């Protein structure tokens, strides 16, 4: 990170798009994981129709909402706002923008920090949890289980957890914007 900051001081932002390069690196990483999955003998059906991944996504949805309701009650916020905050599922770039647009920059920053902390906690906890509680490890990754935390999940749990993480992360990534906007519309 420090090297990136130092290099960034000398580069012209108009010709060096960090967003485009980081997105390209992520796409390349996902491509390589897909190739590795296919080379290990896993078919598309086995990857996409995975009951374990569906179960994990369902539990993460419900437990996140329960936590959002408890937090809203404890912070004297409207319950719909607590549910919207809880529906980010670790997708900090999305939650910060959506919450900011509806509730202002202070709460948008809080949503950003909330989901960023969730992702950082997942990165720290995945190696330890994977040994005894693989479902919990995948669940901590939430929406990021299919992209950002996927390499960590694969390293800690092997290739067999990758389809589970992809299914769980895919469902939560689809649910995040829909749930957030639905709950924000109630505010």
C-alpha positions in Angstrom: 0.0 0.0 0.0 2.8 2.4 0.9 4.5 1.6 -2.4 1.3 2.3 -4.2 0.9 5.6 -2.5 4.5 6.6 -3.3 4.1 5.6 -7.0 0.8 7.3 -7.2 2.5 10.6 -6.3 4.4 10.6 -9.6 1.7 9.3 -12.0 -0.7 11.5 -13.9 -4.3 10.4 -12.9 -5.6 11.3 -16.3 -3.7 8.5 -18.1 -3.5 6.0 -15.2 -6.9 4.7 -14.2 -6.6 2.8 -11.0 -10.2 1.7 -11.1 -9.9 0.2 -14.5 -6.6 -1.6 -13.7 -8.0 -3.0 -10.4 -11.1 -4.2 -12.1 -9.0 -5.9 -14.8 -6.8 -7.6 -12.2 -9.9 -8.9 -10.5 -11.4 -10.2 -13.7 -8.1 -11.9 -14.5 -8.1 -13.5 -11.1 -11.7 -14.8 -11.6 -10.8 -16.1 -15.0 -7.8 -18.0 -13.6 -10.0 -19.4 -10.8 -12.6 -20.5 -13.4 -9.9 -22.3 -15.4 -8.6 -24.0 -12.3 -12.1 -25.1 -11.4 -12.6 -26.6 -14.9 -9.2 -28.3 -14.9 -10.1 -29.9 -11.5 -13.1 -31.6 -13.1 -16.0 -29.4 -11.8 -18.8 -28.7 -14.2 -20.9 -25.6 -14.5 -23.9 -27.3 -13.0 -22.0 -28.5 -10.0 -20.8 -24.9 -9.5 -24.1 -23.1 -9.9 -26.6 -25.5 -8.3 -24.9 -26.0 -5.0 -27.2 -26.5 -2.0 -24.5 -25.8 0.5 -23.8 -22.4 -1.1 -27.6 -21.7 -1.2 -27.9 -22.5 2.5 -25.0 -20.4 3.5 -26.4 -17.4 1.5 -29.8 -17.8 3.2 -28.3 -18.0 6.7 -26.2 -14.9 6.0 -29.3 -13.0 4.7 -31.4 -13.8 7.7 -28.7 -13.4 10.3 -27.5 -10.1 8.8 -31.1 -8.7 8.9 -31.4 -9.9 12.6 -28.2 -8.0 13.4 -29.4 -5.0 11.5 -32.7 -4.9 13.5 -30.8 -5.3 16.8 -28.4 -2.5 15.9 -31.1 -0.2 14.7 -33.0 -0.7 18.0 -29.8 -0.1 20.0 -28.9 3.0 18.1 -32.5 4.4 18.0 -32.6 4.3 14.2 -35.6 3.4 12.0 -35.7 -0.4 11.6 -35.7 0.0 7.8 -32.4 1.9 8.0 -30.8 -0.9 10.1 -32.0 -3.5 7.6 -30.5 -1.4 4.7 -27.2 -1.2 6.5 -27.2 -4.9 7.1 -28.0 -5.7 3.5 -24.6 -4.5 2.2 -23.1 -8.0 2.8 -19.5 -6.7 2.7 -20.0 -4.8 -0.6 -18.6 -1.5 0.7 -18.4 0.3 -2.6 -22.1 -0.2 -3.2 -23.4 0.3 0.3 -21.6 3.6 0.8 -23.0 5.0 -2.4 -26.6 3.9 -2.0 -26.8 4.9 1.7 -25.2 8.3 0.9 -27.7 9.0 -1.8 -30.6 8.3 0.4 -29.5 9.2 4.0 -26.6 11.5 3.5 -22.8 11.4 3.6 -22.4 10.7 7.3 -24.5 7.5 7.2 -23.0 6.6 3.8 -19.6 6.7 5.4 -20.8 4.6 8.3 -22.1 2.0 5.8 -18.8 2.0 3.9 -16.9 1.5 7.1 -19.3 -1.2 8.3 -18.9 -3.3 5.1 -15.2 -2.6 4.8 -14.8 -3.8 8.4 -16.8 -6.9 7.6 -14.5 -7.7 4.6 -11.3 -7.1 6.7 -12.7 -9.3 9.5 -13.4 -12.0 7.0 -9.9 -11.9 5.6 -8.4 -12.3 9.1 -10.9 -15.0 10.3 -11.2 -17.2 7.2 -7.9 -19.2 7.8 -8.8 -20.0 11.4 -12.5 -20.7 10.8 -12.0 -22.9 7.8 -10.5 -25.7 9.8 -13.5 -26.3 12.1 -16.3 -24.2 10.6 -16.1 -24.0 6.8 -19.6 -22.7 6.4 -19.0 -19.9 8.8 -15.7 -19.0 7.0 -17.6 -18.8 3.7 -20.4 -16.8 5.3 -18.1 -14.2 6.7 -17.0 -13.5 3.1 -20.7 -12.8 2.3 -20.9 -11.0 -1.1 -17.2 -10.9 -1.5 -16.9 -14.7 -1.3 -17.1 -14.9 -5.0 -14.4 -12.4 -5.8 -12.2 -10.6 -3.2 -12.1 -13.2 -0.4 -12.3 -16.2 -2.9 -8.5 -16.7 -3.1 -8.3 -16.7 0.7 -11.1 -19.2 0.9 -9.5 -21.4 -1.7 -6.1 -21.3 0.0 -7.6 -22.2 3.4 -10.2 -24.7 2.3 -9.0 -26.1 -1.0 -10.7 -26.2 -4.4 -13.8 -28.0 -3.0 -15.1 -24.8 -1.2 -14.8 -22.6 -4.3 -18.1 -23.6 -5.9 -19.8 -23.1 -2.5 -18.3 -19.7 -2.1 -19.1 -18.7 -5.7 -22.8 -19.6 -5.2 -23.1 -18.0 -1.8 -21.3 -14.8 -3.0 -23.3 -14.6 -6.2 -26.6 -14.8 -4.4 -25.6 -12.2 -1.9 -24.2 -9.9 -4.6 -27.5 -10.1 -6.4 -29.5 -9.5 -3.1 -27.4 -6.6 -1.9 -28.6 -3.8 -4.2 -32.2 -5.1 -4.3 -32.5 -5.4 -0.5 -30.8 -2.1 0.2 -32.9 -0.1 -2.2 -36.1 -1.9 -0.9 -35.3 -1.1 2.7 -34.2 2.5 1.9 -37.4 3.1 0.1 -39.2 2.4 3.4 -37.2 5.2 5.2 
